[in-house]
Amino acid sequence: MLIDCEQCAMRDTSACADCVVMVLLGEKPVDLSEAQATALDNLAAEGLVPRLRLIPAERRVS
């Protein structure tokens, strides 16, 4: 799973500051394996990190 903040519809919104990518990794593109994505989902489910808020820009609803 490639996570690129430059391609996220939520970039520069309040959701951006509460995204696991910004909290842990910053704005650089990140390529997560399925196991890593699952681990982040599990941590978020337990309230240890924020959820991934990535919404690809082409899917943004106006």
C-alpha positions as CSV (number, residue, x, y, z in Angstrom):
1,M,0.0,0.0,0.0
2,L,1.6,3.2,-1.1
3,I,0.7,6.2,1.1
4,D,1.5,9.5,-0.5
5,C,0.2,12.6,1.3
6,E,0.6,14.6,-1.9
7,Q,-2.2,12.4,-3.4
8,C,-4.6,12.5,-0.5
9,A,-7.8,14.4,-0.6
10,M,-7.6,15.1,3.1
11,R,-4.3,16.9,2.8
12,D,-4.2,20.3,4.6
13,T,-7.4,19.5,6.5
14,S,-8.0,18.9,10.2
15,A,-8.0,15.1,9.4
16,C,-4.4,15.4,8.2
17,A,-3.1,16.2,11.7
18,D,-4.9,13.2,13.1
19,C,-3.6,10.7,10.6
20,V,-1.2,7.9,11.7
21,V,1.1,8.8,8.8
22,M,1.6,12.3,10.0
23,V,1.9,11.3,13.7
24,L,4.5,8.6,13.1
25,L,6.2,9.2,9.8
26,G,5.6,12.7,8.5
27,E,4.7,13.7,4.9
28,K,7.1,11.5,3.0
29,P,5.6,8.8,0.8
30,V,5.4,5.4,2.6
31,D,5.1,2.0,1.1
32,L,3.5,-0.4,3.7
33,S,3.3,-4.1,3.4
34,E,0.0,-5.8,4.1
35,A,1.3,-6.9,7.5
36,Q,2.4,-3.4,8.4
37,A,-1.0,-2.0,7.4
38,T,-2.7,-4.6,9.5
39,A,-0.4,-3.8,12.4
40,L,-1.3,-0.1,12.2
41,D,-5.0,-1.0,12.0
42,N,-4.7,-3.1,15.1
43,L,-2.8,-0.3,17.0
44,A,-5.5,2.2,15.9
45,A,-8.3,-0.2,17.0
46,E,-6.8,-0.2,20.5
47,G,-6.4,3.6,20.6
48,L,-2.6,3.6,20.5
49,V,-2.3,5.6,17.3
50,P,-4.7,7.5,15.1
51,R,-6.3,5.8,12.1
52,L,-5.1,6.1,8.6
53,R,-7.1,8.9,7.1
54,L,-5.9,8.5,3.5
55,I,-8.5,9.2,0.8
56,P,-7.1,9.1,-2.7
57,A,-7.7,12.5,-4.4
58,E,-9.5,11.0,-7.3
59,R,-12.2,9.6,-4.9
60,R,-12.8,12.9,-3.1
61,V,-16.5,13.8,-2.9
62,S,-17.3,17.5,-3.3
